[in-house]
Amino acid sequence: MTKVVFFKSGDYYWGFEEQGHAGFAVDGNDIVCASISAMTMLVINAVEVAYASNIDYEIDEETTNVRVSSCSALPEYEQDEKKRYAISGLIMAYYYQLIDLVEDYYDYLDVDVIEKEYDGDKKRKK
């Protein structure tokens, strides 16, 4: 089972952590894993390239643990309200997309959201 926990501070979604193999099918044929991987990379690339914003991520291919965080989703790090809204909204949209996926694949995916202060590099503050 893949467990995804989203991080939220107040009204702002700023990151998430993924752990475990979905186990829906053998490697290369696991549509749950492929969906999660594709959406994760969409978030990373959109924030980093399309929004030209800070995003930190770690992907451990062996354990399949992934951690993604963006201080740019938070008002204390990003002055541009539209950019903040776009980044936080993108992460929140990923959360809701996974919630929809859980309806059909609840044996392979667990999704949660927790209130957590941003724990990244405080030097990024603008």
C-alpha positions in Angstrom: 0.0 0.0 0.0 1.1 3.5 -0.7 0.5 6.1 2.0 0.4 9.7 1.0 0.4 12.5 3.7 -0.2 16.1 2.7 1.1 19.0 4.7 -1.0 22.0 5.3 -0.3 25.2 7.3 -3.6 27.1 7.8 -5.2 27.4 4.4 -2.1 26.6 2.5 -1.0 23.1 1.2 2.8 23.2 1.0 3.9 19.6 0.5 3.5 15.9 0.9 5.2 12.6 1.6 4.7 9.3 -0.1 5.7 5.9 1.3 5.4 2.3 0.1 4.5 0.3 -3.0 0.9 0.3 -4.1 1.0 -3.4 -4.9 -1.8 -3.4 -7.3 0.1 -5.3 -10.0 3.7 -6.4 -10.8 6.3 -3.7 -11.5 5.7 -2.1 -14.8 2.0 -2.9 -14.8 0.9 -1.2 -11.6 -1.6 1.5 -12.7 -2.0 2.9 -9.2 1.8 3.4 -8.9 2.0 4.9 -12.3 -0.8 7.3 -11.6 0.8 8.5 -8.3 4.2 8.8 -10.0 2.9 10.8 -12.9 0.9 13.2 -10.7 3.9 13.7 -8.3 6.2 14.6 -11.2 3.5 17.0 -12.6 3.4 18.9 -9.3 7.2 19.0 -9.1 7.7 20.2 -12.7 4.8 22.7 -12.6 6.1 24.4 -9.5 9.7 24.3 -10.6 9.4 25.2 -14.3 5.9 26.6 -15.0 5.8 28.7 -11.8 9.6 29.3 -11.5 9.4 28.7 -7.8 11.2 26.9 -5.0 10.4 23.3 -4.6 12.5 20.8 -2.6 12.1 17.1 -3.2 13.7 13.8 -2.5 12.9 10.6 -4.4 14.3 7.3 -3.1 14.0 4.8 -5.9 14.8 1.9 -3.6 12.3 2.5 -0.9 9.9 4.5 -3.1 9.8 7.2 -0.4 9.1 10.6 -1.8 9.1 14.0 0.0 8.0 17.2 -1.7 7.8 20.7 -0.2 7.5 24.2 -1.5 7.9 27.2 0.7 6.6 29.2 -2.2 3.1 28.1 -1.3 3.3 30.1 2.0 2.8 33.8 2.5 5.9 34.2 4.7 8.1 33.0 1.9 6.4 34.2 -1.3 5.1 37.7 -1.8 3.3 37.0 -5.0 -0.2 36.1 -3.9 -1.2 34.6 -7.3 1.9 32.4 -7.3 1.2 31.2 -3.8 -2.4 30.5 -4.7 -1.3 28.5 -7.8 1.2 26.4 -6.0 -0.9 25.6 -2.9 -3.9 25.0 -5.2 -1.9 22.6 -7.3 -0.9 20.6 -4.3 -4.4 20.7 -2.9 -5.7 19.5 -6.3 -3.3 16.5 -6.2 -4.7 15.7 -2.7 -8.3 15.7 -4.0 -7.3 13.7 -7.1 -5.8 11.0 -4.9 -9.0 11.0 -2.7 -10.9 10.2 -5.8 -8.5 7.4 -6.6 -8.9 5.9 -3.1 -12.6 5.3 -3.9 -11.6 2.6 -6.4 -8.2 1.5 -5.0 -8.7 1.7 -1.2 -6.7 -1.5 -0.7 -3.7 0.0 -2.4 -3.7 3.7 -1.4 -4.2 5.7 1.8 -4.3 9.5 1.8 -4.3 11.9 4.7 -3.7 15.6 5.3 -2.2 17.0 8.5 -1.7 20.5 9.8 2.1 21.0 10.0 4.3 24.1 10.0 6.7 24.3 7.1 10.0 22.7 8.2 12.2 23.5 5.3 15.1 25.9 5.0 14.2 29.1 6.9 16.9 31.0 4.9 14.6 31.0 1.9 12.4 33.6 3.5 12.0 36.6 1.2 
